[in-house]
Amino acid sequence: MAPPSKRSRKDDQEINFYSNPVIIPNVELKWKVSDCSFGLKYSDILTFEHLKWKMGIQKYQNAHGNLGPNMSGYHFYLQYLPNVENEKAWMCQVNGKYSIVDCKDRNIKHTFDISSSNMLFGNCPHKTITTALNNKCVTLEQLPVLDIYFMEIEMKFDVVFYDFNTSFQNYTNIVLSIPDHTAFHFNREVLSSHSKKLYKLLNHEKPTKQIIPLEDIDCKKMCLLLATMCPIPIQIDENNNCILSELAENFDMPALTLKCKEYAKNPKNVKKIDDQRVKADFVPNPIFRNDESLDWMIDIKEWDGSIRYNVPMLTDGIAWKLGVAIKDKFLKLELSISSLPSNVTNDNWLCKFNATFRLTNPIDKTQHVKKVEPSLCLSSSNTKLNIENFVHWDPSSPDFVKTTLLMIKLNMDYRFYNFSSKTSENMNTEINIKGGSVFHFSREILCNNSEFFYNKFYKEEHNGCGIVIDLDTLGLDSYYFSQFLATMCPVELAISEGNYNRLMGYAFHLKVPSLMSKCEIFLMNYAGTHIGTKIALAETYDSEKLMKSCLESFKSSASLKKFVNSPRFENLNDSTKLRIYRCFVSLS
């Protein structure tokens, strides 16, 4: 996949909405500092390609008020300078590190991380990267007196830049104005697909108005809000979770509310919010539930061990059926979908879920619990999930407590994606693939994520008003194409071991950089895939990020030599082999 586009003010009209945000990797800034004894000192403007920055340093006063050589440390600052001075509708996320280099011997004295939570906003374009006191400070003991006045600061970081100032052709068809009169350009259909409040405002109250005033929101919150709806959305963390939860409630955004609640459930996260059930009565795709609870009682009188079912139970029009059987002296469970909501008119649907089964013997009250996180989704071609070896079940055993009734409780989180019919006004296009499968989806969201679909709708024969797209010649599989579309829904389908290979191929051929990035991140962190498979995927789909990560994972020439002597190495192309040989030489 080609690297993300580098944007400048002069080519704004050539940039599509799917390019928001723009990712600029490996920004490098260097600044030689001397005599920063008093006050805040800024560098001259530092330019990286078309980006303009300033770095700053300020001596931190110690507890005794002494500004001499016994000070406590330094503050470091990073400031972004937009090309148009008065523009405020932008947000910039930086993630990397900065180093302090001794100008005399060129040795790196200290290296500190720049957290991904460091955000720069149009109304506050500078950031204190670190505080000096009690936070990895640069103290007199760490940095000798002679070096204080002759140091070089090096910053290396990646930039994720969200720009809402400019009206990109065909995409940003609405302007949102906040109380300080800052104008944010965005897409009406994308806003409508995420927010119930904005859906009513944009389509019912003011359906033809192009400038919509919003109250009680500032520039920072507006940037964060819109960034959650971009193809590569802002990640929820402890610094923004409370703000995003508040915005999700104020703008009635069930998908964002769910993401914030799921983040807060993680015990590693220190900031909690109330964990109440979310009812997704607006965003029809997907239907999702958290902590759905179903209880079954199955009669097993005169049971020969063959599959036995109970009456299906309904949630959101989905009929769940549970069966039990005995296989090799183990109790086996079978969960299936026996009927679907009325608006599911053909086979193009998916159901992804996590479940916990709890079996209770009513005689002795013993319980058996099993958590299930299937890598494959339920679909029209796979409507059953089998849970083998749930619990040992041997009536002939002297320890067996006989019962004529099984009590089974199921708690699950599920996402039901329906692409078989036009479930809302946003599902305004049809996609035909091989085998006659027809998928309904949002034209705007497709173009928002994919250059391929942007060209199909706006640059080819459809000329911006196409309703049907024929992809029959691409040989797409309906099951995996459903998963591909699900990755672009408001509550997106996660990358997993069962789909990363196909989805990475779809991301490459259909030009979806946000999905490609998600697949790359999954593979870089997933230990279940062989390093040779990862390198082959990086080669096939032109993923420099994944290739670099794979090569850096070899820590010794011995481990790399073992891979070079394997059959997987022989299947690689010559340019990849050359990179691996160079890596081998550097490790030797």
Helices and strands as residue ranges (DSSP letters): G 9-14, G 17-19, E 22-33, E 40-42, E 46-48, E 51-60, E 73-81, E 90-102, E 108-121, E 126-130, H 145-148, E 151-163, E 174-177, E 183-186, H 188-194, H 196-200, I 201-205, E 211-213, H 219-227, H 241-250, H 254-265, E 287-299, E 308-309, E 313-315, E 318-327, E 330-339, E 349-360, E 367-372, E 378-379, E 384-392, E 405-418, E 429-432, G 434-436, E 438-441, H 443-449, H 451-458, E 468-470, G 472-474, H 478-486, H 500-509, H 513-525, H 531-540, H 544-553, H 557-564, H 567-570, H 574-587
